[in-house]
Amino acid sequence: MAAQIDSALAQQVAGMSAGQAIERPLPQGGWQVVQLIATKHLPKPALAELRLGLRTQLMQERLDQRIEALKTRTTIRVTTERVVQQEQAQ
């Protein structure tokens, strides 16, 4: 899938035909050789099929945003004051 590889390589592969190969040097040395064997068209799933996954994803994003908001508004101080009060009560 194009989203799983480097964007520059994805563009090159998108313009290739079956059986064609490309070579490109790697920054750390060596070569990368890619040969396109075949392509397959994947139809987009219907909204009904995606609904549950989208709902779960939205809920998770909202929860993450709420947690971040709480983290930014919260101040935590560690003191021994309560320990002293508890010891005096005993």
C-alpha positions as CSV (number, residue, x, y, z in Angstrom):
1,M,0.0,0.0,0.0
2,A,1.3,3.5,-0.9
3,A,0.7,4.7,2.7
4,Q,3.2,2.1,4.0
5,I,6.2,3.3,2.0
6,D,8.2,6.4,1.5
7,S,6.2,9.1,-0.4
8,A,8.8,9.6,-3.1
9,L,9.0,5.9,-3.7
10,A,5.2,5.6,-3.7
11,Q,4.9,8.2,-6.5
12,Q,7.5,6.3,-8.6
13,V,5.7,3.0,-8.0
14,A,2.3,4.6,-8.9
15,G,3.7,5.5,-12.3
16,M,5.0,2.0,-13.0
17,S,3.5,-0.8,-15.0
18,A,3.5,-4.5,-14.1
19,G,6.9,-6.1,-14.6
20,Q,8.8,-2.8,-14.5
21,A,11.6,-2.2,-12.0
22,I,13.4,0.8,-10.5
23,E,16.7,1.3,-8.7
24,R,17.5,4.1,-6.3
25,P,20.5,4.7,-4.0
26,L,19.9,4.6,-0.3
27,P,21.3,7.5,1.9
28,Q,23.1,5.0,4.2
29,G,24.7,3.3,1.2
30,G,23.6,0.5,-1.0
31,W,20.7,0.3,-3.4
32,Q,17.0,-0.2,-3.2
33,V,15.5,-2.2,-6.1
34,V,11.7,-2.4,-6.5
35,Q,9.9,-4.5,-9.1
36,L,6.1,-4.1,-9.5
37,I,4.7,-7.5,-10.0
38,A,0.9,-6.7,-10.1
39,T,-1.6,-4.3,-8.8
40,K,-5.0,-4.9,-7.3
41,H,-7.9,-2.5,-7.0
42,L,-9.5,-2.5,-3.6
43,P,-13.0,-1.1,-3.4
44,K,-13.8,1.3,-0.6
45,P,-15.9,-0.4,2.1
46,A,-19.5,0.9,2.7
47,L,-20.0,3.3,5.6
48,A,-22.1,0.7,7.4
49,E,-19.0,-1.5,7.6
50,L,-16.8,1.3,8.9
51,R,-19.3,2.8,11.4
52,L,-18.2,0.8,14.5
53,G,-14.5,1.3,13.9
54,L,-15.0,5.0,13.3
55,R,-17.1,5.4,16.4
56,T,-14.4,3.6,18.5
57,Q,-11.7,5.8,17.0
58,L,-13.6,9.0,17.7
59,M,-14.3,8.0,21.3
60,Q,-10.6,7.3,21.8
61,E,-9.6,10.6,20.3
62,R,-12.0,12.5,22.5
63,L,-10.7,10.6,25.6
64,D,-7.1,11.4,24.6
65,Q,-8.1,15.1,24.2
66,R,-9.8,15.1,27.6
67,I,-6.8,13.5,29.3
68,E,-4.4,16.1,27.8
69,A,-6.7,18.9,28.9
70,L,-6.7,17.6,32.4
71,K,-2.9,17.2,32.4
72,T,-2.4,20.8,31.3
73,R,-4.8,22.2,34.0
74,T,-3.6,20.0,36.9
75,T,-0.9,21.0,39.4
76,I,0.5,18.3,41.5
77,R,2.3,19.2,44.8
78,V,3.9,16.6,47.1
79,T,3.9,17.7,50.7
80,T,4.3,16.0,54.0
81,E,1.5,18.0,55.6
82,R,-1.1,15.3,55.5
83,V,1.3,12.7,56.9
84,V,1.9,15.0,59.9
85,Q,-1.8,15.5,60.5
86,Q,-2.4,11.8,60.4
87,E,0.3,11.1,62.9
88,Q,-1.1,13.7,65.3
89,A,-4.5,12.2,65.0
90,Q,-3.2,8.8,66.1
